[in-house]
Every structure is written in C-alpha cells, then in structure tokens.
Amino acid sequence: MLQSIISVVLVLGGLIFFHELGHFLVARALGMGVRTFSLGFGPKLWSATVNRIEYRLSAVPLGGYVNLVGESPDSELPEGFTPGESFSLRAPWQRILVVTAGPLANFFLAFLIYFGLFLTQGRMEVLPVVGELTDPGPAKSAGMLPGDAVTAVDGAPVQFWTELVAVVSASEGKALRFSVQRGEETVELIVTPQVRTRKNLFGEEIKVPMIGVVSAGKTTTVDLGGGSAVVEAARQTWAVVSLTVQGIIKLIERVIPADTVGGPIMIARMVSEQAKVGFTAILSLAALLSVNLGLMNLLPVPVLDGGHIVFFSLEAITRRPPSDRVRAGATRVGIAFILLLMGLATYNDLTGLFK
C-alpha cells in the first residue's frame, strides 16, 4: 500500500512539476521575472530566496507551480522588479514560448524516459514465430504449421513479427511467397492473404489483408547504443503523441465512448497496478501520462496553455490584446469546460471504482 502511494505521488507530482519547470526555465532564459517557484502545493514548509526568486517546498507534493511577474495585465509590479521583467508586457511571441514550454517539457520528459529504457534494456521485439492458425485460413490452407518461423517473404528477410504484419498488410491480397524455418528444414509456401474485417485500437471496423496466424509470443531483446536509443526514443515518443491525438479526435467524434474518460482516481489506480509489476512498468506509464498531460494542456481552451497560445497569437496578428470583456467571457467558458470534464472524469472514476 505504501509503495503504491509513493508511486502515485512521485509520478503525478513529477509530471506536473516538470511541466512547470518548462515554464520557469524559458521565462528565466528570456529575462522575465519570477516571484515563486514551488515544489508542491499548499502550506509552505521551507523556502529560500535566491536572486529575488523564492524557492519553496510545500506540503502537498503533487506537482508544483511558478508565479511569474506580471502574469496578468492588471497585476501590480512587485517591489524590486522592473517593467521589462513583466510577463504581460513582453512581445506575444515571447509569451507564446513561455506558455508552450510546459507541454513541450512533458514531451521531452517522455523522450528522456524512453531513451533511458532503450539504452539500459534495449528494444524488445516479437519474433515471427507462428503460434496458432485460424481454420479455415490462408496460412493453414497453404500448409503452414504452429511453430513455423517465417524467415522471408518474397525474398525479403523478416526478423520480427511487426515486419511480417507490415508486409501482409501492404500486400493488397496478392499472393506472397513465404520462406519458413521448420525445425532444420526450410519450407517454401505460397500464401494468398484474404481481406477481412477487424476492429482497430479505437473499436472501428477496418478491412485489412490477413493470413490467419497468431504470434507464438516468443521475444528477443535488441541491444541499442546511444545513437540508436535516441532515434528509438524519438520514434516512440512521436508514436505515443500521434496515437494520443487520434484518441482525442476519436473521443470528440464519439467513436470512443465518453465513459472511457478518467481522472486522478483512475490514474492513481493505473500507477498503483504498475507499481506491482515493476519500476520499468511505472516509467513506461509515466511517459504515456506525460504525453497526455502535454497534449491536454495544448487544447485551445481558455485557462489552459493552448487557450493562452490562441489569445497571444491573435494579439500578434491584430497588434492588440483581446478586450477585457472577451477575455473574461472566454475564461468563464474555459472554466465551465474544465469543470464539466472533471465532473465526467470523476463520475467515471467512481463508477469504475464501485464496479
């Protein structure tokens, strides 16, 4: 129980803190004033002021926050700071950089996690070994047997299961020549994929060529050097970002049901479950959650980073900031949206908890 609680605090707190750290570092790099940078929320446990910045350790260790000088146009300039250090008085492009830095920090954190995992543990790949065959199916009809290891398709070497799937998916139903290792014997088989309907990750029905085989689940680990680990980490981060964006779009299109939206309770349960599996599982989940946090903050909703980016971009185009009335109205809409989303997530969390 204690291990689960510590894991939840470290993961959730670390993701939010890294997000705020992105805002802080870019603001300081641009010479903007920072009043407070806190590790945690709530009552102050400890603080120290260095170069006019108060660094705090607060009681609630779920994240952190950064308090910039002049965050809003009507805020007063603190004593000891100059107008040139005010966030609201800076050019729109500089404010956009500061606001965007938070989500980008989350993407970078995911990249660092994947890089560390690939560098220390390598890349796990599923081998192209057949486990089961559907009856009737193209592979079984062609004479393929459980335990066969596919070594080549149409003369092109096949090392991993993902490569086999890619070749079959791109075949458009045309006949393929399989080279199969069966014990010490190499067997040549002609397999004609059949276009069948299956459900994708989002539950949509799609038509793809299939040969009717299931992986045996045998895996191997490919060791990676520093350069390869960087490439794989970048590729994996982009894949997760792309998949998450598709998920958000499918949710808006109602392809994914609304009851799949979860909040802190669901996230805490996920972290707790992965903590029982091991450290690697927690890190993988943290990378996934970090990408989700970054993308959610980029949504063009007022009060979120994405909403601020929209306002600052409009100001850069029109050469004047939105009126107080527009900004206030948009803020109310944004708060209402966030409260509605939080309410839905909490309802789904509690429903799932009782189920």
N, C-alpha and C positions, 0 to 999 in steps of 0.2 A: 504493500500500500504506500509506504513512504517513498519507495523507488518511483512509483507512478506519479506521485505528487511532485517530486523533484523534477522528473522528466517533463511534466506539463509546464511547470514554472520556467524551466530553462528553455524549452522550445518556444513557447508563446512569448515569454519575456525577451528572449534573444532575437526573435524575428522583428518584433516591434522596435526594440532598441536599435537594431541595425538599420531599420528604416529611418528612424530619427537621426541616427549618426550620419546618414547620407545628406539629409538637410543641413546638418550642422557643419560638416566638412566643406560643402560647396559654399555655404554662406560665409564661412571664415575665409575661404580662398578668394572670394570676391570682395573681401573687406567689409562685410556687413557686421553690425554689432550683434552680439549675443548676450542676453542677460542671464539666462539659466540653461544649463544642460543637466538633466537629471536621469539617473539610473533608477527606474521605478517611479511609482506614483504615490500620492497621499502624503502623510506627515513626514517631515524631514528628519532623518536620523543623523546625518552628518553632512557637512558642507565645507567647501574651501573655495576662496575667490582667487583666481589667477588671471592677471591681465583683464580685470573688470568682469570676467565671466565666473559666475557662481556654479561650481560643480557640486551636484547633490547626490546623496544616496538616500532614497525614500523608502518608506515602509512596505509598499506593495510592489513586489518585484516582477510585475507583469508588464515589461516594456520600459518606456521612458518618454521624455518629451524635451523639446528645445523651444525656448522662448526668445524669439528674435526681437531686436529693437525696431519699433515702428511696424509691427505686423499689420496693423490696420491704419488707414489714412488719418483717422481721428484720434489715434492713441498719442499720448504725450511722450515727449522725448525724455528718457531717464537722465538723471544728472550724471555728467561725466562722458556722455556720448554726443557726437556731432550729427547734424542733419545728414551729412554724407554717408553715415552708417545706417540710416533708416531703411528698412526693407521696402516700405511703401513708396519711398522717394526714388528708388532705383529704376532704371530703364526696365520696361516689360520683359525683355529677353533675359535679363539677369534674374528677375523674379521667377521666370519660367524654369531657368536652370536649377534654382534652389528647390522649387516645388517638385520638379521631375526627378531630382536626385534621390528622393526617398524610395519610390518604386524601383528605380534603377539599382539602388543599393540592395534591394531584395533579390533582383535578378542576379546580381553579382554574387550575393551570398549563396544562392543555389548553385551557381557555377563553381564557387570555391568548394562547396561540399562534394559535388560530383567529381571535381578534379582530385580531391583528396581520396575519395573512394576508388577511382580508377587507378590512381598512382600506387596506392597501397594494396589493393585487392585485385586489380586487373579488371577485365571485362568478361562477364560470364556469357557464354553462348550455348544455345541448344544445338546438339548435333543432329544431322539429317538422318536419324535412325527411325524406321517405321515401328510404331507400337501396335496399333490396331488398324484394321481396314474395314470400311463400310461394305455391306453386302446387300444389294449389288453395288459395285463402284468401278470406275475406270481402272484403278490400280490393281484391284483384285482380279478383274477380268483379264488384265494383261499378264497376270502371273506373279505379281509382287506378293511377298510373304512378310509376316511380322518378324522383325529383327534385321530386315534388309537395310543396308546403309547406302544411301544414294551418294555416289561419288562425282557424277557429272550428268548434265542434261544438255543434249545436242552438242556434246563435245566440250562444253564449258564446265570447268571444275566447280563443284559445290562443296563448301566446307561446313556451312551452318544451315540450320533449319530456316532462318529468315531468308537466306538466298534461294532456297528451294521454293518457298512461298512466293517470293517475288517473281521467279521465272514462270511458275504456273499461272500466277495472276496476270502476267503480261502475255500469255500465250494466245488469248482470244479464242480458245477452244481448238487450236491447231494441235496435231499430233506431235508428241515430244519423244525423243529417244533417250531413255534413262540408262545410265550405267550404274549397276547395283553390285555392291560387295556382299556376297552371301557366303559367310564362312571364309574359306580360302579361294572361293570361286568368284569370278566376275561375270555377271549376267547382263545381257542387253535386252531391254524391254521397250516396246512401243506403247506409250500411254496417251490416250486422247482425252484431255480434260473436258468435263461437262460443265456448262454454265448453269449454276444453281443459285437459289435464293437463300441468303442467310442474313442474320442480324449483325450490324456493326456494333461498335462500342457504345453508341448512343441509342441502340434499340431500333434503328432504322433498317428496313429490309433493302438489301443491295444484291445485285447479281454479279457473281464472280466465277471464273473458271476454277473448278476443284477436281481433285483426283480421288478423293475419298480415303485419305490416310490421316492418322493421328500420331503425333510425336510419341516416341518411347520415353521422352523426358530425360534422356542422357545429356549431360552438360560437360563443358570444358571451360577452363579459365585461360584467357589470353592475356599474358603479361604486357603491360604498357609502360613505355618510357615517359619522360617528362613532356616531350612534344606531342606524343600520341595521346597522352592523358588530357592535355589542353584541348586538342581537337575533339576528343570524345566528350569531354565535359561541356564544351560549347554546343556540340551537336545535341547532347541530351537536354541541356537547358532550353535550347530552341524548340526541341520536340515537345517538352512539357509546356512551354509558353503557347505554342501553336495549338496543342490539344486542349489547353485550358480556355483559350479564346474560342475555339469551336464549341466547347461545352457551354460557355456563357451565351453564345449565339443560339445554340440549340435550346437552352433554357428559355430565352426570350421568345423563340419560335414555338415553345411549348412541346417540343419533341421530347425533351427531358422533363418529367413531371416536377411540379413545384415542391412536392414533399421530399425531394432529394436535397433541398437546400438545408444546410446545417449551420450551427453556430458554435459558440465556445464549448457547450456540453459535448457535442459530437466530436469536436476536435480533441477535447480532453480525453474522451474515450478512445479515440484513434491512437493518440500518443501513448496512453496507458497500455493499450494492447501491444503496440510495437515495442514498448519498453520490456515486455516479457520475452519478445523474440530476440532482442539484442541491440547493441549500440549501432550497428550498421543500419538496421531497420529504422531506428529513430532518426538517424541522419538523412536517410532517403525520404522519409515523411517530412522532415523539416525543410528539405529542399523543395518538395512539392508545395507545402504550405507557404513557403516564402514567395514562390512564383504567384500563387493565388492572391496573397496579400498585396503584392506589387500591382497585379492586374486590376484587382478590385479598387485600389486607390487611383488608378488611371481612368476609371469610368467617368464620363463627363457629367458628373453630378455635383452641384454646388455643395460646399463644405468638404468634399473630397479633393485630393490633389488634382484629379482630372478636371473638376469644375473650375478650380483656380487657373489651370492652364488655359481653359477656354476663355475666361474673363481677361486674362493678361494678353492672350493672342488677339482678342477683339480690340483691346486698348492699343496694341501695337499697330493694328490696321487702321483704326479710326482716329488715332492720335489723341484720344481722350478716354478716361476710365468710364465704366458704366455709372449711371446715376445711382444715388443712394437708394432711391425707390426700387430700381431694377435689382440692385444687389440684395436688398432686404427681402424682396419677393422671392428671388431665386434661392436665397438661403432658407427661407421657410419651406419652399418646395423640396429642397435637398434634405432638410432635417426630417420632413414628413416621409420622404422615400426611405431614408436610413432607418427610421423608427418602424416603418412597415416591414422592411426587410428583416430587421432584428426580431420583430414580433413573429414573423413567419418562421425564421430560423429557430427561435426559442420554442415555438409550438411544435415544430418537427422534432426538435431535440427531446422535449418532454414526452411526446407521443412515442418516439423510438425507445426512450428510457423505460417507460411503463410496459411497452410491448416485450 
